[in-house]
Amino acid sequence: MKKTRSLPPIVAAIPDWLAPRFLGALILVACLAATYATWRGASDDVEQRVRADFDFRERELSVGISSRMQTYLQVLYGVQGLYASSVFVDRAEFHNYVTMQRIDQHFPGIDGVGFMRLVPRAGREAHIAALRREGFPQYIIMPDGERASYAPIVYLEPFKDSNLRAFGFDPYSNAIRAEAMDRARDSGLPAMTAKIHLVQEQGRELKQAGFLIVLPVYDNQLPHATLGERRGAIRGWVYAPFRMGDLMAGLGGEQGKLLDLKIYDGEEIAPAALMYDGDAGAAGGARPAILEKISIAGRRWTLAIGAVQGFDRAEADKPRLIAWGGLLLSLGLAGLTWLLARSRVLAQTALARADALTRQLNLGQAALLTLAVTAQRDGAVLRSILDSTVDGILVDKLDGQVLNANRRLRELWRVPEALDWQSDGAALFVHIELQLNQAAPFLHGRERAPRAREERRDLLHLKDGRVFEQFTRAVQLDSGSARLWSFRDITERSQAEQRERSRRQVLELLATDASLSSVLDSVVLGVEAAHPL
């Protein structure tokens, strides 16, 4: 009787009942260690990718805000140019110019474009009278009171809705607005105010933070190269009011959904300086906020940009899947190892009982032993034939051109002598494919170009019942890349394996004290399976 293969020494020293548990635990620990290493690598990779994605989106958002504000400045420069090219710009001319800009379509976020006319104290009453003659009998300068000079808003487009509240309002009466207006007057450059609430917000329950950007308008007939000349030549300011909520609506695009943006006026991070909170009331973000400082029209903004919850959700799933998949696979492999090891122990016990029973079997059992000896003899003959058999060899280029093939290949595949494989390699492959039950393994080897050092083994089942072992690998020839095919007829080995399985089944039946008729039936079935008609 064939002896069972012995276990490794470290396992053989363990009692039979404990060996399956030991092997299962060993496989479990090894698989969990591999799972942890894979999970750790995937987690580090995800962290790097999320960091890079966040940095890119953060930079894109801050640059987008700066670019959008520069676009708004170009609108004001255009209105400033209108005044620079005219001695006087009346209300209709101002309205037509701003209307043609289609601000609501091309410049979303800007609430309007207006003009603040500088009025000295002595000209206050004349100014009010002139505006009333234009068709505004209720016009006054707001707020009332005596000041050295006034700068009421006389033009504001679109001249409707909440913008009507700003008509006649004097921004010069407010220190924050006046500071920006003086800065623009003295420098000749655009100036932005600090955080304010627009006059247009009066009467609204929820007020947005806002700001103004102003540009000076000088008398065209007077020089304004120096500070003194600019102060003497100032005639007013063109300006644009902004509400932060309206300005930021849609500005972030996709970034606005994934990034938590807060904008603070100036350098200080304080509630009083907060101008915009894109995710007000939300819980802490996925990562700490980055502070980005930008300058707009002489004013600094501090952008606090963080990631909202779920920013890394898509990437974070990968390590989680690896962890759960690795855990389940580890448990599965450990359980399978335990089952196989336990089955082996049970098989050894059954074989020991079978050895004891064989000494007491009757004539039928002796006949069974004779069949077993014959099967072993046939297996030895088969192994001798396989050891001396020369494989069928074929070498072809990746384009299908056959470079070489030996005689054994013709014998195995029964290639007719009339088929010239050197001039018609495709015909040779078609001849082979027609003999296969399932051509997929062979076609896969043909259609897929092997990588360097890649080897592949497949079993080919022929229609005539034969079984070939196919081996392919890439080779490098002087003429370029090629593919080596090796075919070995393992039909007899497959049949021998079937007989061996039949023999084991018989032994298992004997080990379980099965009836003699069951044993003989199993023998007959095994012979039929090993020698199909």
MARFI-251906 format. One record per residue (C-alpha): residue number from 1; x, y, z; residue in one letter. Coordinates in Angstrom, 2 decimals, decimal comma, padded with zeros to 5 digits. Layout:
<site NUM <X Y Z> A>
...
//
This chain:
<site 1 <000,00 000,00 000,00> M>
<site 2 <001,25 003,49 -000,85> K>
<site 3 <002,55 005,40 002,13> K>
<site 4 <001,13 008,83 002,95> T>
<site 5 <003,46 011,79 002,76> R>
<site 6 <004,85 012,80 006,14> S>
<site 7 <004,21 016,22 007,66> L>
<site 8 <006,99 018,78 008,24> P>
<site 9 <008,95 018,05 011,45> P>
<site 10 <007,57 021,07 013,32> I>
<site 11 <004,01 019,91 012,54> V>
<site 12 <004,70 016,19 012,95> A>
<site 13 <005,75 016,82 016,55> A>
<site 14 <002,26 018,15 017,33> I>
<site 15 <-000,46 015,68 018,34> P>
<site 16 <-002,79 014,70 015,50> D>
<site 17 <-005,81 016,35 017,11> W>
<site 18 <-003,92 019,66 017,50> L>
<site 19 <-002,18 019,80 014,08> A>
<site 20 <-005,21 021,15 012,13> P>
<site 21 <-005,66 023,96 014,64> R>
<site 22 <-001,96 024,82 014,54> F>
<site 23 <-001,89 024,98 010,73> L>
<site 24 <-005,11 027,01 010,63> G>
<site 25 <-003,74 029,50 013,17> A>
<site 26 <-000,44 029,75 011,26> L>
<site 27 <-002,24 030,53 007,99> I>
<site 28 <-004,52 033,03 009,76> L>
<site 29 <-001,57 034,94 011,27> V>
<site 30 <000,30 035,01 007,95> A>
<site 31 <-002,74 036,23 006,01> C>
<site 32 <-003,59 038,87 008,61> L>
<site 33 <000,00 040,14 008,50> A>
<site 34 <-000,17 040,40 004,70> A>
<site 35 <-003,55 042,13 004,96> T>
<site 36 <-002,19 044,67 007,43> Y>
<site 37 <000,80 045,46 005,22> A>
<site 38 <-001,47 045,93 002,20> T>
<site 39 <-003,93 048,04 004,19> W>
<site 40 <-001,13 050,21 005,57> R>
<site 41 <000,28 050,84 002,11> G>
<site 42 <-003,16 051,65 000,69> A>
<site 43 <-003,90 054,03 003,59> S>
<site 44 <-000,65 055,93 003,03> D>
<site 45 <-001,35 056,13 -000,69> D>
<site 46 <-004,88 057,43 -000,09> V>
<site 47 <-003,61 060,04 002,37> E>
<site 48 <-001,10 061,36 -000,17> Q>
<site 49 <-003,69 061,48 -002,94> R>
<site 50 <-006,27 063,22 -000,73> V>
<site 51 <-003,64 065,73 000,39> R>
<site 52 <-002,67 066,49 -003,21> A>
<site 53 <-006,32 066,78 -004,26> D>
<site 54 <-007,08 069,12 -001,36> F>
<site 55 <-004,05 071,33 -002,11> D>
<site 56 <-005,06 071,57 -005,76> F>
<site 57 <-008,68 072,47 -004,98> R>
<site 58 <-007,66 074,96 -002,29> E>
<site 59 <-005,28 076,73 -004,65> R>
<site 60 <-007,83 076,70 -007,46> E>
<site 61 <-010,44 078,26 -005,18> L>
<site 62 <-008,18 081,07 -003,91> S>
<site 63 <-006,94 081,83 -007,43> V>
<site 64 <-010,54 081,79 -008,67> G>
<site 65 <-011,57 084,40 -006,08> I>
<site 66 <-008,63 086,65 -006,98> S>
<site 67 <-009,33 086,27 -010,71> S>
<site 68 <-013,04 087,03 -010,26> R>
<site 69 <-012,28 090,20 -008,31> M>
<site 70 <-009,81 091,33 -010,98> Q>
<site 71 <-012,62 090,90 -013,52> T>
<site 72 <-014,87 093,17 -011,46> Y>
<site 73 <-012,10 095,76 -011,33> L>
<site 74 <-012,02 095,76 -015,13> Q>
<site 75 <-015,70 096,75 -015,10> V>
<site 76 <-014,91 099,75 -012,90> L>
<site 77 <-011,92 100,66 -015,06> Y>
<site 78 <-014,30 100,72 -018,02> G>
<site 79 <-016,65 103,15 -016,26> V>
<site 80 <-013,66 105,25 -015,19> Q>
<site 81 <-012,62 105,36 -018,84> G>
<site 82 <-016,11 106,59 -019,76> L>
<site 83 <-015,62 109,61 -017,48> Y>
<site 84 <-012,07 110,15 -018,70> A>
<site 85 <-013,31 110,42 -022,29> S>
<site 86 <-016,21 112,83 -021,56> S>
<site 87 <-016,48 116,31 -020,15> V>
<site 88 <-019,71 115,34 -018,41> F>
<site 89 <-021,52 112,00 -018,21> V>
<site 90 <-025,26 112,44 -017,78> D>
<site 91 <-027,67 109,89 -016,31> R>
<site 92 <-028,85 108,48 -019,64> A>
<site 93 <-025,31 108,03 -020,91> E>
<site 94 <-024,30 106,28 -017,68> F>
<site 95 <-027,39 104,03 -017,84> H>
<site 96 <-026,78 103,06 -021,45> N>
<site 97 <-023,12 102,27 -020,87> Y>
<site 98 <-023,71 100,05 -017,83> V>
<site 99 <-026,71 098,35 -019,43> T>
<site 100 <-024,60 097,41 -022,45> M>
<site 101 <-022,16 095,65 -020,12> Q>
<site 102 <-024,93 093,16 -019,16> R>
<site 103 <-023,53 092,93 -015,67> I>
<site 104 <-026,14 090,47 -014,42> D>
<site 105 <-025,18 088,00 -017,18> Q>
<site 106 <-021,43 088,40 -017,50> H>
<site 107 <-020,45 089,46 -013,98> F>
<site 108 <-022,53 087,49 -011,44> P>
<site 109 <-022,01 088,60 -007,85> G>
<site 110 <-021,73 092,34 -008,46> I>
<site 111 <-024,81 094,19 -007,16> D>
<site 112 <-024,43 097,23 -009,39> G>
<site 113 <-022,21 100,02 -010,68> V>
<site 114 <-022,60 103,58 -009,45> G>
<site 115 <-021,09 107,05 -009,33> F>
<site 116 <-020,58 109,18 -006,21> M>
<site 117 <-020,29 112,89 -007,04> R>
<site 118 <-018,11 115,07 -004,79> L>
<site 119 <-020,17 118,04 -003,54> V>
<site 120 <-018,56 120,80 -001,43> P>
<site 121 <-020,52 122,20 001,50> R>
<site 122 <-021,23 125,42 -000,38> A>
<site 123 <-022,75 123,56 -003,32> G>
<site 124 <-024,99 121,25 -001,31> R>
<site 125 <-028,28 123,08 -001,88> E>
<site 126 <-027,58 123,70 -005,55> A>
<site 127 <-026,81 120,00 -005,98> H>
<site 128 <-030,08 118,96 -004,33> I>
<site 129 <-032,05 121,42 -006,47> A>
<site 130 <-030,41 120,15 -009,67> A>
<site 131 <-031,26 116,51 -008,85> L>
<site 132 <-034,86 117,44 -008,08> R>
<site 133 <-035,13 119,14 -011,46> R>
<site 134 <-034,01 115,87 -013,07> E>
<site 135 <-037,24 114,27 -011,90> G>
<site 136 <-036,50 113,28 -008,29> F>
<site 137 <-038,56 115,76 -006,19> P>
<site 138 <-037,94 113,82 -002,96> Q>
<site 139 <-034,15 113,69 -003,40> Y>
<site 140 <-032,04 114,51 -000,32> I>
<site 141 <-028,49 113,74 000,81> I>
<site 142 <-028,45 111,06 003,52> M>
<site 143 <-027,61 111,20 006,32> P>
<site 144 <-028,50 114,81 007,00> D>
<site 145 <-026,04 117,12 008,72> G>
<site 146 <-023,26 119,61 008,07> E>
<site 147 <-019,99 118,22 006,69> R>
<site 148 <-017,00 119,72 004,91> A>
<site 149 <-017,92 117,85 001,73> S>
<site 150 <-020,36 115,27 000,51> Y>
<site 151 <-020,18 112,41 -001,97> A>
<site 152 <-023,77 111,27 -002,54> P>
<site 153 <-024,61 108,40 -004,86> I>
<site 154 <-026,24 110,01 -007,89> V>
<site 155 <-025,99 107,16 -010,44> Y>
<site 156 <-026,51 103,49 -009,65> L>
<site 157 <-027,37 100,81 -012,16> E>
<site 158 <-029,50 098,81 -012,20> P>
<site 159 <-031,63 101,60 -010,74> F>
<site 160 <-034,31 099,42 -009,16> K>
<site 161 <-035,28 097,29 -006,17> D>
<site 162 <-032,89 097,55 -003,21> S>
<site 163 <-030,51 099,84 -005,13> N>
<site 164 <-033,11 102,63 -004,84> L>
<site 165 <-032,32 102,77 -001,09> R>
<site 166 <-028,75 103,86 -001,90> A>
<site 167 <-029,80 106,81 -004,10> F>
<site 168 <-028,68 110,00 -002,33> G>
<site 169 <-026,73 108,14 000,36> F>
<site 170 <-023,39 109,79 001,21> D>
<site 171 <-020,72 107,10 001,78> P>
<site 172 <-018,33 109,88 002,79> Y>
<site 173 <-020,31 110,20 006,02> S>
<site 174 <-019,09 106,74 007,11> N>
<site 175 <-015,51 106,40 008,36> A>
<site 176 <-014,92 102,96 006,82> I>
<site 177 <-016,18 104,02 003,40> R>
<site 178 <-014,43 107,40 003,59> A>
<site 179 <-011,08 105,73 004,33> E>
<site 180 <-011,25 103,68 001,13> A>
<site 181 <-012,43 106,71 -000,90> M>
<site 182 <-009,55 108,83 000,37> D>
<site 183 <-007,10 106,02 -000,34> R>
<site 184 <-008,34 105,73 -003,90> A>
<site 185 <-008,26 109,53 -004,37> R>
<site 186 <-004,68 109,83 -003,09> D>
<site 187 <-003,28 106,82 -004,97> S>
<site 188 <-005,31 106,90 -008,17> G>
<site 189 <-005,78 103,14 -007,73> L>
<site 190 <-008,84 101,05 -006,83> P>
<site 191 <-009,54 100,73 -003,11> A>
<site 192 <-011,73 098,27 -001,24> M>
<site 193 <-013,47 099,02 002,04> T>
<site 194 <-013,35 096,92 005,15> A>
<site 195 <-016,37 094,83 006,14> K>
<site 196 <-019,61 096,86 006,07> I>
<site 197 <-023,36 096,40 005,74> H>
<site 198 <-024,67 097,95 002,54> L>
<site 199 <-027,46 100,51 002,58> V>
<site 200 <-029,31 098,06 000,33> Q>
<site 201 <-029,49 095,64 003,30> E>
<site 202 <-031,78 097,94 005,32> Q>
<site 203 <-035,06 096,24 006,13> G>
<site 204 <-033,74 092,72 005,53> R>
<site 205 <-034,02 090,20 008,34> E>
<site 206 <-030,82 088,35 007,39> L>
<site 207 <-028,12 090,84 006,52> K>
<site 208 <-025,08 089,82 004,53> Q>
<site 209 <-021,65 091,27 005,04> A>
<site 210 <-020,64 093,53 002,18> G>
<site 211 <-017,96 095,86 000,85> F>
<site 212 <-017,35 098,53 -001,78> L>
<site 213 <-014,63 098,90 -004,40> I>
<site 214 <-014,09 102,50 -005,53> V>
<site 215 <-012,06 104,17 -008,30> L>
<site 216 <-011,39 107,93 -008,40> P>
<site 217 <-012,72 110,16 -011,16> V>
<site 218 <-010,61 113,27 -011,79> Y>
<site 219 <-011,33 116,45 -013,72> D>
<site 220 <-010,10 115,86 -017,26> N>
<site 221 <-008,93 119,45 -017,54> Q>
<site 222 <-006,66 119,29 -014,47> L>
<site 223 <-003,38 117,41 -013,92> P>
<site 224 <-003,35 114,66 -011,30> H>
<site 225 <000,20 113,32 -011,30> A>
<site 226 <001,03 114,23 -007,68> T>
<site 227 <-000,81 113,74 -004,42> L>
<site 228 <-001,73 117,42 -004,21> G>
<site 229 <-002,90 117,51 -007,83> E>
<site 230 <-005,05 114,42 -007,31> R>
<site 231 <-006,73 115,89 -004,24> R>
<site 232 <-007,44 119,10 -006,14> G>
<site 233 <-008,70 117,37 -009,28> A>
<site 234 <-011,02 114,80 -007,65> I>
<site 235 <-014,63 115,03 -008,90> R>
<site 236 <-016,08 111,79 -007,61> G>
<site 237 <-015,77 108,01 -007,55> W>
<site 238 <-017,15 105,16 -009,57> V>
<site 239 <-017,87 102,19 -007,37> Y>
<site 240 <-019,42 098,75 -007,13> A>
<site 241 <-021,24 097,35 -004,07> P>
<site 242 <-020,93 093,65 -003,22> F>
<site 243 <-022,83 091,29 -000,95> R>
<site 244 <-020,57 088,44 000,15> M>
<site 245 <-023,24 085,76 -000,14> G>
<site 246 <-024,20 086,82 -003,67> D>
<site 247 <-020,55 087,18 -004,64> L>
<site 248 <-019,57 083,69 -003,50> M>
<site 249 <-022,68 081,94 -004,84> A>
<site 250 <-021,44 079,56 -007,48> G>
<site 251 <-017,88 080,89 -007,37> L>
<site 252 <-016,47 077,70 -005,86> G>
<site 253 <-018,19 075,39 -008,35> G>
<site 254 <-017,41 071,79 -007,47> E>
<site 255 <-014,84 072,97 -004,91> Q>
<site 256 <-017,62 074,76 -003,05> G>
<site 257 <-019,23 071,38 -002,32> K>
<site 258 <-016,05 069,78 -001,01> L>
<site 259 <-014,28 072,71 000,67> L>
<site 260 <-015,31 074,69 003,74> D>
<site 261 <-014,47 078,34 002,99> L>
<site 262 <-014,42 081,18 005,51> K>
<site 263 <-013,33 084,70 004,51> I>
<site 264 <-012,07 087,17 007,10> Y>
<site 265 <-011,46 090,87 006,57> D>
<site 266 <-007,83 091,76 007,24> G>
<site 267 <-005,20 089,62 008,94> E>
<site 268 <-007,14 088,69 012,09> E>
<site 269 <-009,15 085,49 012,49> I>
<site 270 <-012,01 086,71 014,67> A>
<site 271 <-015,82 086,47 014,61> P>
<site 272 <-016,10 090,23 014,11> A>
<site 273 <-013,94 090,02 010,98> A>
<site 274 <-015,86 087,11 009,43> L>
<site 275 <-017,28 088,16 006,08> M>
<site 276 <-018,37 084,80 004,67> Y>
<site 277 <-018,90 081,30 006,03> D>
<site 278 <-019,61 078,78 003,31> G>
<site 279 <-020,59 075,97 005,70> D>
<site 280 <-022,01 077,80 008,70> A>
<site 281 <-023,02 075,56 011,59> G>
<site 282 <-021,35 072,46 010,17> A>
<site 283 <-019,22 070,13 012,28> A>
<site 284 <-015,43 070,15 012,02> G>
<site 285 <-014,02 069,36 008,60> G>
<site 286 <-012,09 066,33 007,50> A>
<site 287 <-008,74 068,12 007,95> R>
<site 288 <-007,46 071,39 009,51> P>
<site 289 <-008,09 074,58 007,55> A>
<site 290 <-005,31 076,21 005,51> I>
<site 291 <-004,94 079,98 005,79> L>
<site 292 <-004,45 081,74 002,46> E>
<site 293 <-004,01 085,53 002,25> K>
<site 294 <-004,96 087,47 -000,87> I>
<site 295 <-004,82 091,21 -001,65> S>
<site 296 <-007,66 092,91 -003,51> I>
<site 297 <-007,66 096,62 -004,28> A>
<site 298 <-005,31 097,44 -001,42> G>
<site 299 <-007,18 095,32 001,13> R>
<site 300 <-006,14 091,98 002,61> R>
<site 301 <-008,46 089,02 002,97> W>
<site 302 <-007,66 085,88 004,93> T>
<site 303 <-009,17 082,72 003,48> L>
<site 304 <-009,57 079,77 005,86> A>
<site 305 <-010,06 076,77 003,58> I>
<site 306 <-010,78 073,34 005,00> G>
<site 307 <-012,30 070,10 003,74> A>
<site 308 <-015,90 069,24 004,57> V>
<site 309 <-016,92 065,91 006,02> Q>
<site 310 <-016,83 063,30 003,27> G>
<site 311 <-014,10 065,03 001,22> F>
<site 312 <-012,05 061,83 001,19> D>
<site 313 <-015,02 059,45 001,21> R>
<site 314 <-014,38 058,00 -002,26> A>
<site 315 <-010,69 057,36 -001,58> E>
<site 316 <-011,22 056,14 002,00> A>
<site 317 <-013,29 053,19 000,80> D>
<site 318 <-010,25 051,48 -000,74> K>
<site 319 <-008,33 050,72 002,52> P>
<site 320 <-011,60 049,74 004,18> R>
<site 321 <-012,38 047,27 001,40> L>
<site 322 <-008,85 045,88 001,59> I>
<site 323 <-009,15 045,44 005,37> A>
<site 324 <-012,53 043,70 005,24> W>
<site 325 <-011,64 041,67 002,17> G>
<site 326 <-008,33 040,60 003,71> G>
<site 327 <-010,01 039,67 006,99> L>
<site 328 <-012,65 037,54 005,27> L>
<site 329 <-010,06 035,93 003,00> L>
<site 330 <-007,79 035,21 005,99> S>
<site 331 <-010,63 033,58 007,90> L>
<site 332 <-011,64 031,61 004,81> G>
<site 333 <-008,12 030,34 004,11> L>
<site 334 <-007,57 029,49 007,77> A>
<site 335 <-010,85 027,58 007,88> G>
<site 336 <-010,05 025,77 004,63> L>
<site 337 <-006,59 024,82 005,94> T>
<site 338 <-008,14 023,48 009,13> W>
<site 339 <-010,66 021,43 007,16> L>
<site 340 <-007,99 019,99 004,86> L>
<site 341 <-005,65 019,16 007,75> A>
<site 342 <-008,48 017,61 009,71> R>
<site 343 <-009,53 015,59 006,66> S>
<site 344 <-005,98 014,33 006,34> R>
<site 345 <-005,94 013,16 009,95> V>
<site 346 <-009,26 011,41 009,43> L>
<site 347 <-007,96 009,87 006,20> A>
<site 348 <-004,88 008,51 007,97> Q>
<site 349 <-007,10 006,95 010,61> T>
<site 350 <-009,31 005,42 007,94> A>
<site 351 <-006,30 004,06 006,05> L>
<site 352 <-004,98 002,43 009,21> A>
<site 353 <-008,30 000,68 009,71> R>
<site 354 <-008,28 -000,35 006,05> A>
<site 355 <-004,82 -001,95 006,45> D>
<site 356 <-006,12 -004,04 009,35> A>
<site 357 <-009,20 -005,13 007,45> L>
<site 358 <-007,29 -006,18 004,30> T>
<site 359 <-005,66 -009,08 006,21> R>
<site 360 <-009,13 -010,50 006,94> Q>
<site 361 <-010,81 -010,03 003,55> L>
<site 362 <-012,17 -013,02 001,58> N>
<site 363 <-011,56 -013,97 -002,00> L>
<site 364 <-013,32 -010,86 -003,30> G>
<site 365 <-010,96 -008,67 -001,24> Q>
<site 366 <-007,98 -010,58 -002,66> A>
<site 367 <-009,28 -009,86 -006,16> A>
<site 368 <-009,54 -006,21 -005,22> L>
<site 369 <-005,90 -006,21 -004,11> L>
<site 370 <-004,97 -007,78 -007,45> T>
<site 371 <-006,72 -004,93 -009,24> L>
<site 372 <-004,90 -002,43 -007,04> A>
<site 373 <-001,52 -004,03 -007,88> V>
<site 374 <-002,42 -003,95 -011,57> T>
<site 375 <-003,35 -000,26 -011,30> A>
<site 376 <-000,01 000,48 -009,61> Q>
<site 377 <001,82 -001,46 -012,35> R>
<site 378 <-000,04 000,50 -015,03> D>
<site 379 <000,85 003,74 -013,22> G>
<site 380 <004,53 002,78 -013,21> A>
<site 381 <004,42 001,99 -016,93> V>
<site 382 <002,67 005,34 -017,56> L>
<site 383 <005,29 007,23 -015,58> R>
<site 384 <008,06 005,48 -017,56> S>
<site 385 <006,40 006,44 -020,86> I>
<site 386 <005,92 010,06 -019,76> L>
<site 387 <009,53 010,30 -018,56> D>
<site 388 <010,81 009,19 -021,99> S>
<site 389 <008,31 011,11 -024,09> T>
<site 390 <009,59 014,08 -026,10> V>
<site 391 <007,25 017,08 -025,96> D>
<site 392 <005,79 018,69 -029,03> G>
<site 393 <007,61 022,02 -029,49> I>
<site 394 <006,43 025,04 -031,46> L>
<site 395 <008,00 028,51 -031,74> V>
<site 396 <006,06 031,39 -033,35> D>
<site 397 <006,31 035,14 -033,57> K>
<site 398 <003,65 037,26 -031,92> L>
<site 399 <002,10 037,99 -035,33> D>
<site 400 <001,34 034,26 -035,83> G>
<site 401 <004,29 033,36 -038,08> Q>
<site 402 <005,58 029,86 -037,19> V>
<site 403 <009,37 029,83 -036,83> L>
<site 404 <009,96 026,19 -035,95> N>
<site 405 <008,24 022,96 -034,82> A>
<site 406 <009,47 019,43 -034,16> N>
<site 407 <008,28 016,08 -035,42> R>
<site 408 <006,63 015,21 -032,12> R>
<site 409 <004,28 018,19 -032,61> L>
<site 410 <003,09 016,72 -035,92> R>
<site 411 <002,55 013,37 -034,22> E>
<site 412 <000,64 014,79 -031,27> L>
<site 413 <-001,61 017,02 -033,36> W>
<site 414 <-001,72 014,62 -036,32> R>
<site 415 <-000,65 017,32 -038,72> V>
<site 416 <-000,79 016,08 -042,32> P>
<site 417 <002,45 016,20 -044,24> E>
<site 418 <000,75 018,30 -046,92> A>
<site 419 <000,30 021,17 -044,46> L>
<site 420 <003,31 023,49 -044,80> D>
<site 421 <003,46 025,29 -041,46> W>
<site 422 <006,48 027,38 -042,48> Q>
<site 423 <004,56 029,21 -045,21> S>
<site 424 <001,10 029,03 -043,64> D>
<site 425 <001,30 029,23 -039,85> G>
<site 426 <-002,35 030,26 -039,57> A>
<site 427 <-003,46 026,97 -041,13> A>
<site 428 <-001,49 025,05 -038,49> L>
<site 429 <-003,23 026,93 -035,66> F>
<site 430 <-006,64 026,38 -037,26> V>
<site 431 <-005,86 022,65 -037,52> H>
<site 432 <-005,05 022,59 -033,79> I>
<site 433 <-008,13 024,58 -032,77> E>
<site 434 <-010,47 022,22 -034,67> L>
<site 435 <-009,31 019,29 -032,50> Q>
<site 436 <-010,12 020,99 -029,17> L>
<site 437 <-013,27 020,65 -027,12> N>
<site 438 <-012,66 024,07 -025,57> Q>
<site 439 <-010,32 026,30 -027,57> A>
<site 440 <-010,36 029,16 -025,03> A>
<site 441 <-007,07 028,28 -023,21> P>
<site 442 <-005,27 027,84 -026,53> F>
<site 443 <-006,76 031,01 -028,03> L>
<site 444 <-005,89 032,96 -024,87> H>
<site 445 <-002,27 031,90 -025,29> G>
<site 446 <-002,35 033,10 -028,91> R>
<site 447 <-004,24 036,38 -028,57> E>
<site 448 <-002,43 037,69 -025,51> R>
<site 449 <001,18 038,76 -025,92> A>
<site 450 <003,15 037,31 -022,95> P>
<site 451 <005,26 039,60 -020,82> R>
<site 452 <008,94 038,99 -020,22> A>
<site 453 <009,56 035,91 -018,01> R>
<site 454 <005,83 035,19 -017,90> E>
<site 455 <004,93 031,50 -018,02> E>
<site 456 <001,51 029,91 -018,44> R>
<site 457 <000,27 026,34 -018,13> R>
<site 458 <-003,08 025,10 -019,41> D>
<site 459 <-004,83 021,77 -019,98> L>
<site 460 <-006,23 021,13 -023,44> L>
<site 461 <-009,02 018,55 -023,87> H>
<site 462 <-009,22 017,12 -027,37> L>
<site 463 <-012,39 015,90 -029,04> K>
<site 464 <-010,90 012,39 -029,35> D>
<site 465 <-010,55 012,15 -025,55> G>
<site 466 <-006,86 012,98 -025,27> R>
<site 467 <-005,59 015,53 -022,75> V>
<site 468 <-002,56 017,72 -023,47> F>
<site 469 <-000,62 019,86 -021,04> E>
<site 470 <000,22 023,18 -022,71> Q>
<site 471 <003,14 025,34 -021,56> F>
<site 472 <003,85 028,79 -023,03> T>
<site 473 <006,40 031,48 -022,25> R>
<site 474 <007,99 034,47 -023,94> A>
<site 475 <011,43 034,15 -025,55> V>
<site 476 <013,69 036,80 -027,02> Q>
<site 477 <015,26 035,96 -030,38> L>
<site 478 <017,60 037,97 -032,57> D>
<site 479 <014,66 038,66 -034,88> S>
<site 480 <012,51 039,97 -032,03> G>
<site 481 <010,03 038,71 -029,45> S>
<site 482 <008,60 035,23 -029,89> A>
<site 483 <006,54 032,65 -028,04> R>
<site 484 <007,52 029,09 -027,08> L>
<site 485 <004,83 026,39 -027,01> W>
<site 486 <005,28 022,96 -025,42> S>
<site 487 <002,64 020,24 -025,64> F>
<site 488 <002,71 017,02 -023,64> R>
<site 489 <000,20 014,21 -023,90> D>
<site 490 <-000,96 013,54 -020,34> I>
<site 491 <-003,99 011,45 -021,27> T>
<site 492 <-002,69 008,33 -019,52> E>
<site 493 <-001,68 010,30 -016,45> R>
<site 494 <-005,20 011,73 -016,20> S>
<site 495 <-006,65 008,24 -016,44> Q>
<site 496 <-004,21 006,99 -013,79> A>
<site 497 <-005,27 009,80 -011,49> E>
<site 498 <-008,87 008,74 -012,04> Q>
<site 499 <-007,97 005,15 -011,09> R>
<site 500 <-006,15 006,43 -007,99> E>
<site 501 <-009,25 008,38 -006,97> R>
<site 502 <-011,28 005,21 -007,48> S>
<site 503 <-008,84 003,23 -005,33> R>
<site 504 <-009,08 005,82 -002,54> R>
<site 505 <-012,85 005,70 -002,72> Q>
<site 506 <-012,73 001,91 -002,36> V>
<site 507 <-010,42 002,23 000,63> L>
<site 508 <-012,75 004,74 002,23> E>
<site 509 <-015,66 002,32 001,72> L>
<site 510 <-013,63 -000,41 003,34> L>
<site 511 <-012,73 001,90 006,19> A>
<site 512 <-016,40 002,54 006,84> T>
<site 513 <-017,29 -001,21 006,81> D>
<site 514 <-019,35 -000,88 003,62> A>
<site 515 <-020,91 -003,98 002,07> S>
<site 516 <-018,98 -006,02 -000,44> L>
<site 517 <-021,47 -005,18 -003,19> S>
<site 518 <-020,89 -001,45 -002,63> S>
<site 519 <-017,14 -001,97 -002,81> V>
<site 520 <-017,38 -003,93 -006,07> L>
<site 521 <-019,75 -001,35 -007,57> D>
<site 522 <-017,21 001,36 -006,79> S>
<site 523 <-014,48 -000,70 -008,46> V>
<site 524 <-016,56 -001,11 -011,62> V>
<site 525 <-017,38 002,60 -011,77> L>
<site 526 <-013,71 003,48 -011,32> G>
<site 527 <-012,66 001,15 -014,16> V>
<site 528 <-015,30 002,64 -016,46> E>
<site 529 <-014,21 006,20 -015,63> A>
<site 530 <-010,53 005,41 -016,18> A>
<site 531 <-011,18 003,61 -019,49> H>
<site 532 <-013,92 005,57 -021,30> P>
<site 533 <-015,24 004,09 -024,52> L>
//
